[in-house]
Amino acid sequence: MSRHLSTNSTQSHINEHLSSCFKRINKLKNELIIKLVEPSILLRGDPQEASGTYLRGHLILNIIKSINIKKLKIKFYGKTKTFLVTGSGTEQNAYTEIREIINHKIQFKLSTAEVSSQHNHKFGLKKFKIRSTTVKFPVGSYTYPFEIFIPGNLPESVYTKYGMVKYKLIARASRSVLFSKLSKNLDVKIIRILPDYDISEGISLSRDYNSILNYEISIPKHVFPLGQVIQIDVKLIPFIKKLKIHGLSIKLIEKTNYIAENNNIRVSKIVAILEINDFMQDHLLEDQEDDDIGNTSHHSNFDFPIPNCKSGINYSMNTPLIKINHELVFTFKIILPQEFYQDLKNEFSVRSPITIASCLTVNQLSGLPNYEEISKFCPCDPEYQRVARLVLGDAVVESLNCSSRNENNDIERTAPSGSRCCRDCNGCGKFIECNSCGAQRLPPSYEDDRAH
């Protein structure tokens, strides 16, 4: 009896093992794989100025069982869509608008001679139409490189509650009528980066408020990626005695405008807030002389954190159907002497637009040095080399050969052969003669990048 049970148990294990093997075999199938050189597309500059870039990758055809293929093609497709609902109850109306942004098709050239000659293969591509022929693909892996030009005026990718801008690659391997197609889709994200002159521009707000005080708000840049910190400097100059500022509120507001079938919906929401309740609680001017009024200033610095990419905040953009803007709102809460300005409000607000960029652009928003900073124009200056590494790469920077020894055996910086004058990078303030001394060498530009 026990031997009979043991035999049944062994047979059961064998059946389970065979079933598992068959399932694994059935999971093995012919497939298409899309691999991109870069995971995202970065467009630099405004849509009217951006020169565009290339989407590069490989379409891989993995053949587990030999098949016949008639066509192999890939398409880069983009669309924008908005869906709005207005009104309520029985008067509710729904609007949807879809626009095609780009539809670029590539058909690959199939070759029976190349296919039958080796196990792993690489082929070129050809655009537009090719005469349809059936090609037999033996077991193996077949790689087809592709390159698609991305115009610089394409809108950025975005996914919001009421709309989206979406791009994707669609690959298809067509077989005979009796067999289904092999297909593969891959989403592609497009991100826009502002030009360097926009990135380096700061924000400065200064104004007198009802002859009570003067405020100055300074922010070093006006472009900040998601997840970064905005450094804010506040300077106040009171014009009256016994003026109290007991609170400051800083808000980041996201404003979105949707368009669908000529209907607009505007959505505004606070996406981040910083409350400073103990802001200058003491009297700004209490015991000072009258001559001090208007001559005493008070400084404060604040770090305003921006939520990260996972928080649901969108970055600033301007697309055909979806426009997203951001602004900072500073609200000062004040207490005025009762004998003065009884009709004034106990708070006032200051607004400033700001640009929020994708968190994927953190390493791209370095910006070039200001051209007024002549000391950083030397190719051997550390700041110059930092920017040059970002723009031109390590190999070009290493070729500068900046270090050398002078007659005192001190390390001295010299410029590369063929360059013009540059400032001594050791801080002595002298110029080094390289060739004909005409001007200081400027920071590396993206024109230099293309030259290399």
C-alpha positions as CSV (number, residue, x, y, z in Angstrom):
1,M,0.0,0.0,0.0
2,S,2.8,2.4,0.9
3,R,4.7,1.5,-2.3
4,H,1.6,2.3,-4.3
5,L,1.2,5.7,-2.6
6,S,4.9,6.5,-3.2
7,T,4.6,5.7,-6.9
8,N,1.6,7.9,-7.3
9,S,3.4,10.7,-5.4
10,T,6.5,10.4,-7.7
11,Q,4.3,10.4,-10.8
12,S,2.5,13.5,-9.5
13,H,5.8,15.4,-9.1
14,I,6.9,14.4,-12.6
15,N,3.6,15.6,-14.1
16,E,4.0,19.0,-12.2
17,H,7.6,19.3,-13.5
18,L,6.6,18.6,-17.1
19,S,3.7,21.0,-16.8
20,S,6.0,23.7,-15.5
21,C,8.5,23.1,-18.4
22,F,5.7,23.3,-21.0
23,K,4.5,26.6,-19.5
24,R,8.0,28.1,-19.7
25,I,8.4,26.9,-23.3
26,N,5.0,28.4,-24.2
27,K,6.1,31.7,-22.7
28,L,9.0,31.9,-25.1
29,K,7.8,33.6,-28.1
30,N,9.0,35.9,-30.9
31,E,9.1,39.5,-29.8
32,L,10.1,43.0,-30.6
33,I,12.2,45.1,-28.3
34,I,12.8,48.9,-28.5
35,K,15.9,50.2,-26.8
36,L,16.7,54.0,-26.8
37,V,20.1,55.6,-26.5
38,E,18.7,58.3,-24.2
39,P,15.6,57.6,-22.0
40,S,14.2,61.1,-22.6
41,I,14.4,63.8,-25.3
42,L,15.7,67.2,-24.2
43,L,14.9,70.2,-26.3
44,R,16.9,73.3,-25.4
45,G,15.4,76.8,-26.0
46,D,12.0,78.3,-26.8
47,P,9.9,76.5,-29.4
48,Q,10.6,79.3,-31.9
49,E,14.4,79.0,-31.3
50,A,15.1,75.4,-30.6
51,S,17.0,73.6,-33.4
52,G,15.7,70.1,-32.5
53,T,17.5,66.9,-31.8
54,Y,17.5,63.2,-32.7
55,L,15.8,60.2,-31.2
56,R,18.2,57.3,-31.6
57,G,17.7,53.7,-30.7
58,H,17.5,50.1,-31.8
59,L,14.6,47.9,-32.8
60,I,15.5,44.3,-31.8
61,L,13.7,41.3,-33.4
62,N,14.1,38.2,-31.2
63,I,13.2,35.1,-33.1
64,I,12.6,31.9,-31.0
65,K,10.8,30.1,-33.8
66,S,11.5,30.9,-37.4
67,I,8.8,33.0,-39.0
68,N,8.1,34.9,-42.3
69,I,7.8,38.6,-42.1
70,K,6.4,40.9,-44.8
71,K,7.1,44.3,-43.3
72,L,9.1,45.7,-40.3
73,K,8.4,49.3,-39.4
74,I,8.5,51.8,-36.6
75,K,6.5,55.0,-36.0
76,F,7.0,57.9,-33.8
77,Y,3.6,59.3,-32.9
78,G,2.5,62.2,-30.7
79,K,-0.9,63.6,-29.8
80,T,-2.4,66.1,-27.4
81,K,-5.9,65.5,-25.8
82,T,-8.1,67.5,-23.5
83,F,-11.4,66.4,-21.9
84,L,-13.4,69.0,-20.1
85,V,-16.8,69.0,-18.3
86,T,-18.7,72.2,-17.7
87,G,-21.9,72.9,-15.9
88,S,-23.7,70.6,-13.5
89,G,-26.7,68.3,-13.4
90,T,-28.8,68.2,-16.5
91,E,-26.9,71.2,-17.9
92,Q,-23.6,69.4,-17.9
93,N,-21.6,69.5,-21.1
94,A,-18.5,67.4,-22.0
95,Y,-15.9,68.5,-24.5
96,T,-13.0,66.5,-26.0
97,E,-10.4,67.7,-28.4
98,I,-7.6,65.6,-29.9
99,R,-4.8,66.9,-32.1
100,E,-2.1,64.9,-33.8
101,I,1.3,66.5,-33.2
102,I,3.7,64.3,-35.2
103,N,3.5,61.0,-37.2
104,H,6.8,59.9,-38.5
105,K,7.1,56.4,-40.1
106,I,10.2,54.4,-40.9
107,Q,10.1,51.0,-42.8
108,F,13.2,48.8,-42.5
109,K,14.7,47.0,-45.4
110,L,14.5,43.2,-45.1
111,S,17.1,41.0,-46.8
112,T,16.9,37.2,-47.2
113,A,20.6,36.9,-48.1
114,E,21.7,38.7,-44.9
115,V,19.2,36.9,-42.8
116,S,20.4,33.4,-43.8
117,S,24.1,34.1,-43.5
118,Q,24.5,34.6,-39.7
119,H,22.9,34.3,-36.4
120,N,23.0,37.9,-35.2
121,H,22.4,40.6,-37.6
122,K,22.3,44.4,-38.0
123,F,20.5,46.2,-40.8
124,G,19.9,49.7,-41.9
125,L,16.6,51.4,-42.5
126,K,14.8,53.1,-45.3
127,K,12.0,55.7,-45.1
128,F,8.6,55.6,-46.8
129,K,7.5,52.7,-48.9
130,I,9.4,49.5,-49.8
131,R,8.1,46.8,-52.1
132,S,6.4,44.2,-49.9
133,T,8.2,40.8,-49.9
134,T,8.1,37.9,-47.4
135,V,11.4,37.2,-45.7
136,K,12.0,34.1,-43.6
137,F,13.8,34.8,-40.3
138,P,15.6,31.8,-38.7
139,V,16.1,31.6,-35.0
140,G,18.3,34.5,-33.9
141,S,18.4,38.2,-32.8
142,Y,18.1,40.9,-35.4
143,T,19.0,44.5,-34.6
144,Y,17.8,47.5,-36.6
145,P,19.2,50.9,-35.6
146,F,17.0,53.9,-36.2
147,E,17.3,57.7,-36.0
148,I,14.3,60.1,-36.0
149,F,14.6,63.8,-36.1
150,I,12.6,65.6,-33.4
151,P,11.7,69.2,-34.3
152,G,12.5,71.8,-31.7
153,N,9.0,73.2,-31.7
154,L,7.3,70.0,-30.3
155,P,5.4,70.6,-27.1
156,E,6.6,68.9,-23.9
157,S,5.1,65.7,-22.5
158,V,2.5,66.2,-19.8
159,Y,-0.2,64.2,-17.9
160,T,-2.8,66.2,-16.0
161,K,-6.3,65.7,-14.7
162,Y,-8.0,67.1,-17.8
163,G,-5.5,66.5,-20.6
164,M,-2.2,65.2,-21.8
165,V,0.6,65.5,-24.4
166,K,1.9,62.0,-25.1
167,Y,4.6,60.5,-27.5
168,K,5.3,56.9,-28.2
169,L,7.2,54.6,-30.5
170,I,5.1,51.9,-32.2
171,A,6.9,49.0,-33.8
172,R,5.1,46.4,-36.0
173,A,6.3,43.3,-37.7
174,S,3.7,42.3,-40.3
175,R,3.2,38.6,-41.1
176,S,0.9,36.8,-43.5
177,V,-2.9,37.2,-43.2
178,L,-3.2,34.0,-41.1
179,F,-0.8,35.1,-38.4
180,S,-1.0,38.0,-35.9
181,K,1.5,40.9,-36.0
182,L,4.4,41.3,-33.6
183,S,4.1,44.7,-31.9
184,K,5.8,46.8,-29.3
185,N,4.9,50.2,-27.9
186,L,7.2,52.5,-25.9
187,D,6.4,55.8,-24.3
188,V,8.9,58.6,-25.0
189,K,9.1,61.7,-22.8
190,I,10.0,65.1,-24.2
191,I,11.3,67.8,-21.9
192,R,12.2,71.4,-22.7
193,I,15.1,73.3,-21.2
194,L,15.3,77.0,-21.3
195,P,18.4,78.7,-22.9
196,D,21.3,79.7,-20.6
197,Y,20.5,83.4,-20.7
198,D,17.0,82.7,-19.3
199,I,18.3,80.3,-16.6
200,S,20.8,82.8,-15.2
201,E,18.3,85.7,-15.0
202,G,17.2,86.4,-11.5
203,I,14.1,88.0,-9.9
204,S,14.1,91.3,-8.2
205,L,11.0,93.0,-6.7
206,S,11.1,96.4,-5.1
207,R,8.3,98.8,-4.3
208,D,7.0,101.3,-1.7
209,Y,3.8,100.2,0.0
210,N,1.5,103.1,0.8
211,S,4.4,105.2,2.2
212,I,4.6,102.7,5.1
213,L,7.6,100.6,4.1
214,N,9.7,99.6,1.2
215,Y,10.3,96.0,0.4
216,E,12.9,94.3,-1.8
217,I,12.6,90.6,-2.6
218,S,15.5,88.9,-4.5
219,I,15.7,85.4,-5.9
220,P,19.0,84.4,-7.7
221,K,17.2,82.6,-10.6
222,H,13.7,82.4,-12.1
223,V,14.0,78.7,-13.2
224,F,14.0,75.9,-10.6
225,P,13.6,72.2,-11.1
226,L,11.1,70.2,-9.1
227,G,12.6,69.0,-5.8
228,Q,15.0,71.9,-5.5
229,V,15.1,74.8,-3.0
230,I,14.3,78.5,-3.8
231,Q,16.6,80.8,-1.9
232,I,14.7,84.0,-1.1
233,D,16.2,87.2,0.3
234,V,13.8,89.8,1.9
235,K,14.8,93.3,2.8
236,L,12.4,95.8,4.5
237,I,12.8,99.5,5.1
238,P,10.0,101.0,7.3
239,F,8.9,104.6,6.9
240,I,6.9,104.9,10.1
241,K,7.4,104.1,13.8
242,K,5.7,101.3,15.7
243,L,5.3,99.2,12.6
244,K,5.1,95.4,13.2
245,I,5.3,92.6,10.6
246,H,4.3,89.6,12.5
247,G,4.0,87.1,9.7
248,L,5.0,86.2,6.2
249,S,3.4,83.6,4.0
250,I,5.0,82.3,0.8
251,K,2.9,80.3,-1.6
252,L,3.7,78.5,-4.9
253,I,0.6,78.6,-7.1
254,E,0.1,76.4,-10.2
255,K,-2.3,77.8,-12.9
256,T,-3.5,75.6,-15.7
257,N,-5.5,76.6,-18.7
258,Y,-7.2,73.9,-20.8
259,I,-8.7,74.3,-24.2
260,A,-11.2,71.9,-25.8
261,E,-13.5,72.8,-28.7
262,N,-13.0,76.5,-28.2
263,N,-13.9,76.1,-24.5
264,N,-11.5,77.2,-21.8
265,I,-11.2,75.9,-18.2
266,R,-8.8,77.5,-15.8
267,V,-7.6,75.6,-12.7
268,S,-5.6,77.2,-10.0
269,K,-4.2,75.5,-6.9
270,I,-1.6,76.0,-4.2
271,V,1.1,73.4,-4.6
272,A,3.5,74.5,-1.8
273,I,3.3,76.9,1.1
274,L,5.8,78.2,3.7
275,E,4.4,80.0,6.8
276,I,6.7,82.2,8.9
277,N,4.7,83.2,11.9
278,D,7.5,84.8,13.9
279,F,8.7,87.0,11.1
280,M,10.1,90.3,12.7
281,Q,7.7,90.3,15.7
282,D,9.5,93.1,17.4
283,H,8.8,96.7,16.4
284,L,10.9,97.6,13.4
285,L,11.2,101.2,14.6
286,E,10.4,101.8,18.2
287,D,13.0,103.9,19.9
288,Q,15.0,105.2,17.0
289,E,15.2,108.9,16.2
290,D,13.2,110.4,13.5
291,D,16.3,110.7,11.3
292,D,16.5,106.9,11.3
293,I,13.1,106.5,9.6
294,G,13.8,105.3,6.1
295,N,17.4,104.6,6.8
296,T,17.1,101.4,8.7
297,S,16.8,98.1,6.8
298,H,16.1,94.6,8.0
299,H,17.2,91.4,6.1
300,S,15.9,87.9,6.3
301,N,16.8,84.8,4.2
302,F,14.4,81.9,3.6
303,D,14.7,78.5,1.9
304,F,11.5,77.6,0.1
305,P,11.4,73.9,-0.8
306,I,9.6,72.8,-4.1
307,P,7.9,69.4,-3.9
308,N,9.5,66.7,-6.0
309,C,8.4,65.0,-9.2
310,K,6.3,62.4,-7.4
311,S,4.1,65.0,-5.7
312,G,1.8,65.5,-8.6
313,I,3.0,69.0,-9.5
314,N,3.5,69.8,-13.2
315,Y,6.3,71.8,-14.5
316,S,5.7,75.0,-16.5
317,M,4.9,74.7,-20.2
318,N,3.0,76.1,-23.1
319,T,1.4,73.5,-25.4
320,P,-1.4,73.9,-27.9
321,L,-4.2,72.8,-25.6
322,I,-2.6,72.9,-22.2
323,K,-0.8,75.9,-20.6
324,I,0.8,75.6,-17.1
325,N,2.2,78.7,-15.3
326,H,3.5,79.1,-11.8
327,E,3.9,82.1,-9.5
328,L,5.2,82.9,-6.1
329,V,2.9,84.9,-3.8
330,F,4.4,86.7,-0.8
331,T,1.8,87.9,1.8
332,F,3.1,90.2,4.6
333,K,1.0,90.4,7.7
334,I,1.4,93.8,9.4
335,I,0.2,95.6,12.5
336,L,-0.1,99.4,12.1
337,P,-0.3,102.0,14.9
338,Q,-4.0,102.8,15.5
339,E,-3.4,106.6,15.3
340,F,-2.2,106.1,11.7
341,Y,-3.6,104.4,8.6
342,Q,-6.7,103.0,10.2
343,D,-8.3,102.4,6.8
344,L,-5.4,100.2,5.5
345,K,-5.6,96.5,5.4
346,N,-3.5,94.4,7.8
347,E,-1.8,92.5,5.0
348,F,-0.6,93.0,1.5
349,S,0.6,90.6,-1.2
350,V,3.4,90.6,-3.8
351,R,3.3,88.3,-6.8
352,S,6.0,87.1,-9.2
353,P,6.0,84.6,-12.0
354,I,8.5,81.8,-11.8
355,T,9.4,78.9,-14.0
356,I,9.3,75.3,-12.7
357,A,11.3,72.8,-14.7
358,S,11.3,69.0,-14.7
359,C,13.4,67.2,-12.1
360,L,15.1,65.5,-15.1
361,T,16.7,68.8,-16.0
362,V,18.7,69.3,-12.7
363,N,22.1,68.5,-14.3
364,Q,21.2,70.6,-17.4
365,L,20.3,73.9,-15.6
366,S,23.9,74.8,-14.7
367,G,24.0,77.8,-16.9
368,L,27.2,79.5,-18.2
369,P,29.2,82.1,-16.2
370,N,28.2,85.7,-16.7
371,Y,30.3,87.4,-19.2
372,E,31.0,90.1,-16.7
373,E,33.0,87.6,-14.7
374,I,36.2,88.0,-16.7
375,S,38.3,86.0,-14.2
376,K,36.3,82.9,-15.1
377,F,37.1,83.2,-18.8
378,C,40.4,81.5,-18.5
379,P,40.2,77.9,-19.8
380,C,42.1,76.8,-16.7
381,D,39.8,78.4,-14.2
382,P,37.9,75.8,-12.1
383,E,34.5,77.3,-12.9
384,Y,35.3,77.5,-16.6
385,Q,36.4,73.8,-16.5
386,R,33.2,72.8,-14.6
387,V,31.0,74.3,-17.3
388,A,33.3,73.0,-20.0
389,R,32.9,69.4,-18.7
390,L,29.1,69.7,-18.8
391,V,29.1,71.2,-22.3
392,L,32.1,69.6,-24.1
393,G,32.9,66.5,-22.1
394,D,35.9,65.3,-20.0
395,A,38.1,64.5,-23.0
396,V,38.2,68.1,-24.3
397,V,38.8,69.6,-20.9
398,E,41.7,67.2,-20.2
399,S,43.3,68.3,-23.5
400,L,43.7,71.9,-22.2
401,N,46.9,70.8,-20.2
402,C,46.5,73.8,-17.8
403,S,49.1,72.7,-15.2
404,S,52.8,73.6,-15.6
405,R,55.8,74.6,-13.5
406,N,57.4,78.1,-13.5
407,E,61.0,79.0,-12.7
408,N,60.2,78.9,-9.0
409,N,58.8,75.4,-9.4
410,D,55.3,76.7,-8.5
411,I,52.3,75.3,-10.3
412,E,51.2,77.8,-12.9
413,R,48.2,77.8,-15.2
414,T,48.7,78.3,-19.0
415,A,46.2,78.4,-21.8
416,P,46.1,75.8,-24.6
417,S,48.0,76.4,-27.8
418,G,46.1,78.6,-30.2
419,S,43.9,80.3,-27.6
420,R,43.9,84.0,-26.9
421,C,44.8,85.8,-23.6
422,C,43.4,84.5,-20.4
423,R,43.6,85.7,-16.8
424,D,46.1,83.9,-14.5
425,C,44.0,81.2,-12.7
426,N,46.1,81.4,-9.5
427,G,44.5,84.7,-8.7
428,C,47.6,86.9,-9.2
429,G,45.6,89.2,-11.6
430,K,48.2,89.0,-14.4
431,F,47.5,88.0,-18.0
432,I,49.3,85.1,-19.7
433,E,50.5,85.7,-23.2
434,C,49.4,82.8,-25.3
435,N,49.5,84.0,-28.9
436,S,48.3,87.4,-30.1
437,C,46.8,89.1,-27.0
438,G,43.5,90.4,-28.2
439,A,40.8,89.4,-25.7
440,Q,39.9,87.1,-22.9
441,R,38.7,83.6,-23.8
442,L,35.0,83.3,-23.4
443,P,33.2,80.4,-21.7
444,P,32.5,77.3,-23.9
445,S,29.4,77.5,-26.0
446,Y,27.2,74.9,-27.5
447,E,28.6,75.9,-30.9
448,D,31.9,74.5,-29.6
449,D,30.1,71.3,-28.7
450,R,28.9,70.8,-32.3
451,A,32.4,71.5,-33.5
452,H,33.8,68.6,-31.5
